[in-house]
Amino acid sequence: MAIGVRHQEGQREAVLEFPPATQPPRFNAPQLKPQQIDTKLVARAIGSAVAAGWEPLSRGKTVVIVVDETGG
């Protein structure tokens, strides 16, 4: 699963990539809705992206940050 994030006032995006699920993917499965995604997990992943060097208020290319299943 990957989630694209951008600061409300920023210009630079980050794509947060999570590892694949342990179960095999289901083809033609519906996509997750925003309310199905744990906001605490996304918040930890954004914190990890900032710690890894993502500067959301700077200009530049989109960065891809790979995080673990806990968002770290």
N, C-alpha and C positions, 0 to 999 in steps of 0.2 A: 504494500500500500504506500502511496506517496501523497503528500499534502503540500500544496503551494501556499506560502504565507507571505504577507507584505505588511509592513507597518502602515498605519493609517496615513501618516504624513510622509512616509518614506517613498523612495523610488526603486530600491533594490529588493528583488524577491529572493526567497529561498525555497527550495524544494526539499522537504523532509522525507527521506525514504526509510521506511520501516522494513524489517526482515519479512520474508514470506511466512504465511501461517504454517503451522505444523501439519495441518490436514491438507489433502490435495485440493486444488482450486475447483470450484464448480463452474462449469461453463454455462453461460446464459444466466448466471446469478445476478440479481439486482445489485446495483451499486449502493454503497453505504450512504445513508442520509446524514446530514450534519449533526442531527440530534443523537445519532447512534455512535458518534465518536467521542471518547472520553476527553473532556476539556483539560483535565489535569495531566493526561498523557501528552497532549499537544503543548501545554504550557511548559512541561519539562523538556520536550523536544526543542522548543524555541529557545529555552535557556541554554541547552546544549549547543545550539547553532550559534548563539551569541558568544558563548565561551570558545567555540571553535574558530571564531574570527568573522562571523557574519556581522556586517555593519548595516542595519536596515536603512539608516538615514543617508548613507553614501550613495554615490552613483556607481554604476558598473553592471557587469553581467549577473545574471541569476546564478546563485551558487547552489550546489547540491550537497546536502549534509545527510550522511547515513547514520541513523541512530539505531539503538537496540530496541527490543520489544518493550522496555520500560521507559523509553524516550531519552535515555542517557547517552 
